[in-house]
Amino acid sequence: MAEDKSKHPELLVRGISIISTREYLKSRLEGPDWKIFVNKLPVDVREVISSASKSEWYPFTHQRLLREEIVRLFNPSSPRQAILDAYLFATRYEISAFLRGIFSFLPVKLVLARAAAVWDKYYNMGDMTAVFTSEKSASLELRDFPGDRLFCPTVEAWLVNAAKYLNLANPRVEETSCVHSGDSLCSWRVLWD
């Protein structure tokens, strides 16, 4: 049975996304640097990052704060690249831990359609749809999602890793529209040879 999204008046994210972001940060901040970083976080974020459960809902603002910290710590001159690099790691963690087997035998169109359908398992707001434009391309469209500008590269990273796990020849992902640039929706095109 689908979960009632109206129960959550604020934007929420599943714990698996918090966990994968934490794992990226831990991979970059070893030993005492990790402890120093965690101790500087607000208490509520500190508690969530240390004890998140993959299936529970958490405030999206916690994930946004972690993305802002990733930019500040690792690449403040190129925020988009900092997030893309981080979430190439984080989404690889998510896919390898939970979805890798599915990708190995399902057709590309079905996997991309399922990726769109799984959106509400990760976020309690927004509507993701897959649009197939040809045998070697597809687009994903995200509507009604109140995310921040640093969120968009996380979707791009997810699509890049999904394309790799699907063994697509020469996969490319490009953002084709963004609400933060004045467009009515965010969309990405996946192309392959």
C-alpha atoms as an extended CHARMM CRD file, in Angstrom:
* protein
*
       193  EXT
         1         1  MET       CA              0.0000000000        0.0000000000        0.0000000000  PROA      1               0.0000000000
         2         2  ALA       CA              1.3270000000        3.4680000000       -0.9090000000  PROA      2               0.0000000000
         3         3  GLU       CA              2.2040000000        5.7350000000        1.9660000000  PROA      3               0.0000000000
         4         4  ASP       CA             -0.0100000000        8.8070000000        2.4030000000  PROA      4               0.0000000000
         5         5  LYS       CA              2.2320000000       11.7550000000        1.4510000000  PROA      5               0.0000000000
         6         6  SER       CA             -0.1630000000       14.2310000000        3.0700000000  PROA      6               0.0000000000
         7         7  LYS       CA              0.9370000000       13.0340000000        6.5150000000  PROA      7               0.0000000000
         8         8  HSD       CA              4.2020000000       14.9320000000        6.0210000000  PROA      8               0.0000000000
         9         9  PRO       CA              3.7300000000       18.7210000000        5.7310000000  PROA      9               0.0000000000
        10        10  GLU       CA              7.4770000000       19.3270000000        5.3360000000  PROA      10              0.0000000000
        11        11  LEU       CA              9.8880000000       17.9990000000        2.7310000000  PROA      11              0.0000000000
        12        12  LEU       CA             11.3470000000       14.7050000000        3.9610000000  PROA      12              0.0000000000
        13        13  VAL       CA             14.0000000000       12.2710000000        2.7520000000  PROA      13              0.0000000000
        14        14  ARG       CA             14.5130000000        8.5920000000        3.5030000000  PROA      14              0.0000000000
        15        15  GLY       CA             17.3360000000        7.5660000000        5.7690000000  PROA      15              0.0000000000
        16        16  ILE       CA             19.1960000000        5.6410000000        3.0540000000  PROA      16              0.0000000000
        17        17  SER       CA             20.0240000000        8.9600000000        1.4020000000  PROA      17              0.0000000000
        18        18  ILE       CA             21.2990000000       10.3960000000        4.6920000000  PROA      18              0.0000000000
        19        19  ILE       CA             23.3350000000        7.2250000000        5.2690000000  PROA      19              0.0000000000
        20        20  SER       CA             24.9340000000        7.2940000000        1.8130000000  PROA      20              0.0000000000
        21        21  THR       CA             25.8380000000       10.9760000000        2.2690000000  PROA      21              0.0000000000
        22        22  ARG       CA             27.3420000000       10.1460000000        5.6660000000  PROA      22              0.0000000000
        23        23  GLU       CA             29.4010000000        7.3560000000        4.1170000000  PROA      23              0.0000000000
        24        24  TYR       CA             30.7920000000        9.7670000000        1.5290000000  PROA      24              0.0000000000
        25        25  LEU       CA             31.7440000000       12.2710000000        4.2240000000  PROA      25              0.0000000000
        26        26  LYS       CA             33.3570000000        9.5440000000        6.3290000000  PROA      26              0.0000000000
        27        27  SER       CA             35.3810000000        8.4300000000        3.3010000000  PROA      27              0.0000000000
        28        28  ARG       CA             36.7960000000       11.9540000000        2.9850000000  PROA      28              0.0000000000
        29        29  LEU       CA             37.1150000000       12.8610000000        6.6770000000  PROA      29              0.0000000000
        30        30  GLU       CA             39.0280000000       10.1810000000        8.4910000000  PROA      30              0.0000000000
        31        31  GLY       CA             39.5700000000        9.6930000000       12.2140000000  PROA      31              0.0000000000
        32        32  PRO       CA             39.6380000000       12.9240000000       14.2090000000  PROA      32              0.0000000000
        33        33  ASP       CA             38.4930000000       15.0460000000       11.2250000000  PROA      33              0.0000000000
        34        34  TRP       CA             35.2280000000       13.0820000000       11.1000000000  PROA      34              0.0000000000
        35        35  LYS       CA             34.6220000000       13.5730000000       14.8290000000  PROA      35              0.0000000000
        36        36  ILE       CA             35.3940000000       17.2990000000       14.5970000000  PROA      36              0.0000000000
        37        37  PHE       CA             32.9890000000       17.6330000000       11.6590000000  PROA      37              0.0000000000
        38        38  VAL       CA             30.1650000000       15.7740000000       13.4180000000  PROA      38              0.0000000000
        39        39  ASN       CA             30.6110000000       17.7430000000       16.6470000000  PROA      39              0.0000000000
        40        40  LYS       CA             30.1720000000       21.0380000000       14.7540000000  PROA      40              0.0000000000
        41        41  LEU       CA             26.7820000000       19.9830000000       13.3800000000  PROA      41              0.0000000000
        42        42  PRO       CA             23.5610000000       21.1110000000       15.0670000000  PROA      42              0.0000000000
        43        43  VAL       CA             22.4910000000       18.5570000000       17.6830000000  PROA      43              0.0000000000
        44        44  ASP       CA             19.4390000000       17.3320000000       15.7380000000  PROA      44              0.0000000000
        45        45  VAL       CA             21.5110000000       16.7600000000       12.5790000000  PROA      45              0.0000000000
        46        46  ARG       CA             24.2640000000       15.0850000000       14.5980000000  PROA      46              0.0000000000
        47        47  GLU       CA             21.7560000000       12.6390000000       16.0690000000  PROA      47              0.0000000000
        48        48  VAL       CA             20.2460000000       11.8130000000       12.6770000000  PROA      48              0.0000000000
        49        49  ILE       CA             23.5680000000       11.3740000000       10.8860000000  PROA      49              0.0000000000
        50        50  SER       CA             24.8200000000        8.9800000000       13.5460000000  PROA      50              0.0000000000
        51        51  SER       CA             21.6680000000        6.8770000000       13.9290000000  PROA      51              0.0000000000
        52        52  ALA       CA             19.6810000000        7.1490000000       10.6770000000  PROA      52              0.0000000000
        53        53  SER       CA             17.6440000000        4.1250000000        9.7070000000  PROA      53              0.0000000000
        54        54  LYS       CA             17.4650000000        3.4910000000        5.9590000000  PROA      54              0.0000000000
        55        55  SER       CA             13.6640000000        3.2900000000        5.8440000000  PROA      55              0.0000000000
        56        56  GLU       CA             12.7310000000        6.1570000000        8.1890000000  PROA      56              0.0000000000
        57        57  TRP       CA             11.8510000000        9.7130000000        7.0980000000  PROA      57              0.0000000000
        58        58  TYR       CA             14.0640000000       12.6770000000        8.0840000000  PROA      58              0.0000000000
        59        59  PRO       CA             13.9100000000       16.4200000000        7.4090000000  PROA      59              0.0000000000
        60        60  PHE       CA             15.2560000000       17.3030000000        3.9700000000  PROA      60              0.0000000000
        61        61  THR       CA             16.9380000000       20.2960000000        5.6190000000  PROA      61              0.0000000000
        62        62  HSD       CA             19.4040000000       17.8480000000        7.2270000000  PROA      62              0.0000000000
        63        63  GLN       CA             20.4440000000       16.5060000000        3.8300000000  PROA      63              0.0000000000
        64        64  ARG       CA             20.6710000000       20.0650000000        2.4710000000  PROA      64              0.0000000000
        65        65  LEU       CA             22.9640000000       21.0700000000        5.3480000000  PROA      65              0.0000000000
        66        66  LEU       CA             25.2260000000       18.0980000000        4.5790000000  PROA      66              0.0000000000
        67        67  ARG       CA             25.3760000000       19.1020000000        0.8870000000  PROA      67              0.0000000000
        68        68  GLU       CA             26.2900000000       22.6640000000        1.8870000000  PROA      68              0.0000000000
        69        69  GLU       CA             29.0620000000       21.2930000000        4.0970000000  PROA      69              0.0000000000
        70        70  ILE       CA             30.3460000000       19.1150000000        1.2520000000  PROA      70              0.0000000000
        71        71  VAL       CA             30.6800000000       22.2120000000       -0.9310000000  PROA      71              0.0000000000
        72        72  ARG       CA             32.3270000000       24.2240000000        1.8420000000  PROA      72              0.0000000000
        73        73  LEU       CA             34.8300000000       21.4860000000        2.6830000000  PROA      73              0.0000000000
        74        74  PHE       CA             35.7390000000       20.0140000000       -0.6840000000  PROA      74              0.0000000000
        75        75  ASN       CA             35.1200000000       22.4000000000       -3.5850000000  PROA      75              0.0000000000
        76        76  PRO       CA             33.6840000000       25.8310000000       -2.7370000000  PROA      76              0.0000000000
        77        77  SER       CA             34.7810000000       27.2290000000       -6.1110000000  PROA      77              0.0000000000
        78        78  SER       CA             32.5930000000       24.7090000000       -7.9640000000  PROA      78              0.0000000000
        79        79  PRO       CA             29.5380000000       23.7790000000       -5.8630000000  PROA      79              0.0000000000
        80        80  ARG       CA             27.8480000000       21.7430000000       -8.5860000000  PROA      80              0.0000000000
        81        81  GLN       CA             30.9790000000       19.6500000000       -9.1520000000  PROA      81              0.0000000000
        82        82  ALA       CA             31.4120000000       19.1240000000       -5.4050000000  PROA      82              0.0000000000
        83        83  ILE       CA             27.8950000000       17.7110000000       -5.1630000000  PROA      83              0.0000000000
        84        84  LEU       CA             28.2040000000       15.6470000000       -8.3270000000  PROA      84              0.0000000000
        85        85  ASP       CA             31.4430000000       14.0650000000       -7.0270000000  PROA      85              0.0000000000
        86        86  ALA       CA             29.9030000000       13.3680000000       -3.6190000000  PROA      86              0.0000000000
        87        87  TYR       CA             26.7500000000       11.8300000000       -4.9920000000  PROA      87              0.0000000000
        88        88  LEU       CA             28.5410000000        9.7250000000       -7.5750000000  PROA      88              0.0000000000
        89        89  PHE       CA             29.9530000000        8.0250000000       -4.4710000000  PROA      89              0.0000000000
        90        90  ALA       CA             26.7020000000        8.1380000000       -2.4660000000  PROA      90              0.0000000000
        91        91  THR       CA             24.4320000000        6.8310000000       -5.2070000000  PROA      91              0.0000000000
        92        92  ARG       CA             26.9340000000        4.0950000000       -6.0770000000  PROA      92              0.0000000000
        93        93  TYR       CA             26.6710000000        3.0780000000       -2.4150000000  PROA      93              0.0000000000
        94        94  GLU       CA             22.8590000000        3.0510000000       -2.6050000000  PROA      94              0.0000000000
        95        95  ILE       CA             22.7050000000        1.1440000000       -5.8830000000  PROA      95              0.0000000000
        96        96  SER       CA             25.3380000000       -1.4290000000       -4.9600000000  PROA      96              0.0000000000
        97        97  ALA       CA             23.7870000000       -2.0290000000       -1.5720000000  PROA      97              0.0000000000
        98        98  PHE       CA             20.1690000000       -2.3200000000       -2.6110000000  PROA      98              0.0000000000
        99        99  LEU       CA             19.5260000000       -2.2740000000       -6.3690000000  PROA      99              0.0000000000
       100       100  ARG       CA             22.5000000000       -3.8190000000       -8.1620000000  PROA      100             0.0000000000
       101       101  GLY       CA             20.8270000000       -7.1890000000       -8.7760000000  PROA      101             0.0000000000
       102       102  ILE       CA             17.7890000000       -5.5970000000      -10.3740000000  PROA      102             0.0000000000
       103       103  PHE       CA             19.9500000000       -3.6480000000      -12.8280000000  PROA      103             0.0000000000
       104       104  SER       CA             21.7440000000       -6.7480000000      -14.0430000000  PROA      104             0.0000000000
       105       105  PHE       CA             18.7920000000       -8.3560000000      -15.8260000000  PROA      105             0.0000000000
       106       106  LEU       CA             15.9920000000       -5.8450000000      -16.4500000000  PROA      106             0.0000000000
       107       107  PRO       CA             15.6570000000       -3.8620000000      -19.7120000000  PROA      107             0.0000000000
       108       108  VAL       CA             16.8380000000       -0.2380000000      -19.6910000000  PROA      108             0.0000000000
       109       109  LYS       CA             13.3780000000        1.2630000000      -20.1860000000  PROA      109             0.0000000000
       110       110  LEU       CA             11.9460000000       -0.7380000000      -17.3210000000  PROA      110             0.0000000000
       111       111  VAL       CA             14.7730000000        0.2640000000      -14.9730000000  PROA      111             0.0000000000
       112       112  LEU       CA             14.3690000000        3.9650000000      -15.8250000000  PROA      112             0.0000000000
       113       113  ALA       CA             10.5940000000        3.7290000000      -15.4600000000  PROA      113             0.0000000000
       114       114  ARG       CA             11.0500000000        2.0310000000      -12.0790000000  PROA      114             0.0000000000
       115       115  ALA       CA             13.5630000000        4.7130000000      -11.0600000000  PROA      115             0.0000000000
       116       116  ALA       CA             10.8660000000        7.3050000000      -11.6540000000  PROA      116             0.0000000000
       117       117  ALA       CA              8.3040000000        5.2020000000       -9.7980000000  PROA      117             0.0000000000
       118       118  VAL       CA             10.6380000000        4.7750000000       -6.8030000000  PROA      118             0.0000000000
       119       119  TRP       CA             10.9230000000        8.5510000000       -6.3090000000  PROA      119             0.0000000000
       120       120  ASP       CA              8.2760000000        8.6380000000       -3.5910000000  PROA      120             0.0000000000
       121       121  LYS       CA             10.1900000000        5.9940000000       -1.6570000000  PROA      121             0.0000000000
       122       122  TYR       CA             13.0340000000        8.5230000000       -1.2670000000  PROA      122             0.0000000000
       123       123  TYR       CA             11.1870000000       11.8700000000       -1.0590000000  PROA      123             0.0000000000
       124       124  ASN       CA              7.7110000000       12.6740000000        0.1810000000  PROA      124             0.0000000000
       125       125  MET       CA              7.1450000000       15.4680000000       -2.3570000000  PROA      125             0.0000000000
       126       126  GLY       CA              7.6040000000       15.8400000000       -6.0760000000  PROA      126             0.0000000000
       127       127  ASP       CA              6.5930000000       13.8000000000       -9.0690000000  PROA      127             0.0000000000
       128       128  MET       CA              9.2280000000       12.0310000000      -11.2000000000  PROA      128             0.0000000000
       129       129  THR       CA              8.2810000000       10.6150000000      -14.5930000000  PROA      129             0.0000000000
       130       130  ALA       CA             10.2710000000        8.8580000000      -17.3060000000  PROA      130             0.0000000000
       131       131  VAL       CA              9.7770000000        9.8270000000      -20.9530000000  PROA      131             0.0000000000
       132       132  PHE       CA             11.3090000000        7.5930000000      -23.6220000000  PROA      132             0.0000000000
       133       133  THR       CA             12.3620000000        9.5770000000      -26.6560000000  PROA      133             0.0000000000
       134       134  SER       CA             14.1530000000        6.8760000000      -28.6900000000  PROA      134             0.0000000000
       135       135  GLU       CA             15.8220000000        3.4770000000      -28.4140000000  PROA      135             0.0000000000
       136       136  LYS       CA             19.0040000000        5.1610000000      -27.1740000000  PROA      136             0.0000000000
       137       137  SER       CA             17.6960000000        7.9980000000      -25.0320000000  PROA      137             0.0000000000
       138       138  ALA       CA             15.2730000000        8.7640000000      -22.2530000000  PROA      138             0.0000000000
       139       139  SER       CA             14.3690000000       11.7670000000      -20.1550000000  PROA      139             0.0000000000
       140       140  LEU       CA             13.3640000000       12.0240000000      -16.5480000000  PROA      140             0.0000000000
       141       141  GLU       CA             11.2170000000       14.9370000000      -15.4210000000  PROA      141             0.0000000000
       142       142  LEU       CA             10.7830000000       16.1830000000      -11.8710000000  PROA      142             0.0000000000
       143       143  ARG       CA              7.8270000000       18.4070000000      -11.0000000000  PROA      143             0.0000000000
       144       144  ASP       CA              6.5930000000       20.0470000000       -7.8180000000  PROA      144             0.0000000000
       145       145  PHE       CA              9.7460000000       19.4040000000       -5.8080000000  PROA      145             0.0000000000
       146       146  PRO       CA             10.8250000000       22.2560000000       -3.5090000000  PROA      146             0.0000000000
       147       147  GLY       CA             14.5100000000       21.2740000000       -3.4600000000  PROA      147             0.0000000000
       148       148  ASP       CA             17.4430000000       23.6530000000       -3.4350000000  PROA      148             0.0000000000
       149       149  ARG       CA             19.8950000000       24.3660000000       -6.2690000000  PROA      149             0.0000000000
       150       150  LEU       CA             22.4800000000       21.9500000000       -4.8270000000  PROA      150             0.0000000000
       151       151  PHE       CA             20.0160000000       19.0730000000       -5.0400000000  PROA      151             0.0000000000
       152       152  CYS       CA             19.9060000000       18.8020000000       -8.8480000000  PROA      152             0.0000000000
       153       153  PRO       CA             23.3670000000       17.2050000000       -9.2580000000  PROA      153             0.0000000000
       154       154  THR       CA             22.2810000000       14.3860000000       -6.9340000000  PROA      154             0.0000000000
       155       155  VAL       CA             19.7490000000       13.2230000000       -9.5470000000  PROA      155             0.0000000000
       156       156  GLU       CA             22.3690000000       13.5190000000      -12.2830000000  PROA      156             0.0000000000
       157       157  ALA       CA             24.7530000000       11.3580000000      -10.2220000000  PROA      157             0.0000000000
       158       158  TRP       CA             22.0540000000        8.7540000000       -9.6700000000  PROA      158             0.0000000000
       159       159  LEU       CA             21.3910000000        8.5660000000      -13.4250000000  PROA      159             0.0000000000
       160       160  VAL       CA             25.1140000000        8.3160000000      -14.2520000000  PROA      160             0.0000000000
       161       161  ASN       CA             25.5380000000        5.3760000000      -11.8810000000  PROA      161             0.0000000000
       162       162  ALA       CA             22.3330000000        3.6900000000      -13.0340000000  PROA      162             0.0000000000
       163       163  ALA       CA             23.5770000000        3.9150000000      -16.6460000000  PROA      163             0.0000000000
       164       164  LYS       CA             26.8780000000        2.3300000000      -15.6230000000  PROA      164             0.0000000000
       165       165  TYR       CA             25.1770000000       -0.5380000000      -13.7840000000  PROA      165             0.0000000000
       166       166  LEU       CA             22.9880000000       -1.0940000000      -16.8470000000  PROA      166             0.0000000000
       167       167  ASN       CA             26.1670000000       -1.4270000000      -18.9420000000  PROA      167             0.0000000000
       168       168  LEU       CA             24.9660000000        1.1860000000      -21.4120000000  PROA      168             0.0000000000
       169       169  ALA       CA             27.5440000000        1.9780000000      -24.0990000000  PROA      169             0.0000000000
       170       170  ASN       CA             29.0540000000        5.4480000000      -23.6480000000  PROA      170             0.0000000000
       171       171  PRO       CA             26.2870000000        6.8020000000      -21.3650000000  PROA      171             0.0000000000
       172       172  ARG       CA             25.8370000000       10.5530000000      -21.0050000000  PROA      172             0.0000000000
       173       173  VAL       CA             23.5420000000       12.4960000000      -18.7090000000  PROA      173             0.0000000000
       174       174  GLU       CA             22.6670000000       16.1200000000      -19.2340000000  PROA      174             0.0000000000
       175       175  GLU       CA             20.4110000000       18.4420000000      -17.3140000000  PROA      175             0.0000000000
       176       176  THR       CA             17.9570000000       19.9260000000      -19.8070000000  PROA      176             0.0000000000
       177       177  SER       CA             15.8900000000       22.2030000000      -17.5600000000  PROA      177             0.0000000000
       178       178  CYS       CA             15.9370000000       23.4490000000      -13.9840000000  PROA      178             0.0000000000
       179       179  VAL       CA             13.4560000000       25.3450000000      -11.8380000000  PROA      179             0.0000000000
       180       180  HSD       CA             16.3980000000       27.3030000000      -10.3930000000  PROA      180             0.0000000000
       181       181  SER       CA             17.0460000000       28.6930000000      -13.8850000000  PROA      181             0.0000000000
       182       182  GLY       CA             13.4090000000       29.7390000000      -14.3220000000  PROA      182             0.0000000000
       183       183  ASP       CA             12.0850000000       26.5810000000      -15.9740000000  PROA      183             0.0000000000
       184       184  SER       CA              8.7860000000       25.0050000000      -14.9300000000  PROA      184             0.0000000000
       185       185  LEU       CA             10.4160000000       21.6640000000      -14.0520000000  PROA      185             0.0000000000
       186       186  CYS       CA             13.7540000000       19.9230000000      -13.6840000000  PROA      186             0.0000000000
       187       187  SER       CA             14.6580000000       17.3720000000      -16.3390000000  PROA      187             0.0000000000
       188       188  TRP       CA             17.5860000000       15.2200000000      -17.3720000000  PROA      188             0.0000000000
       189       189  ARG       CA             18.3070000000       13.3630000000      -20.6050000000  PROA      189             0.0000000000
       190       190  VAL       CA             20.1420000000       10.0370000000      -20.6080000000  PROA      190             0.0000000000
       191       191  LEU       CA             21.8010000000        9.1220000000      -23.9280000000  PROA      191             0.0000000000
       192       192  TRP       CA             23.7780000000        6.0360000000      -24.8740000000  PROA      192             0.0000000000
       193       193  ASP       CA             25.2700000000        4.4160000000      -28.0000000000  PROA      193             0.0000000000
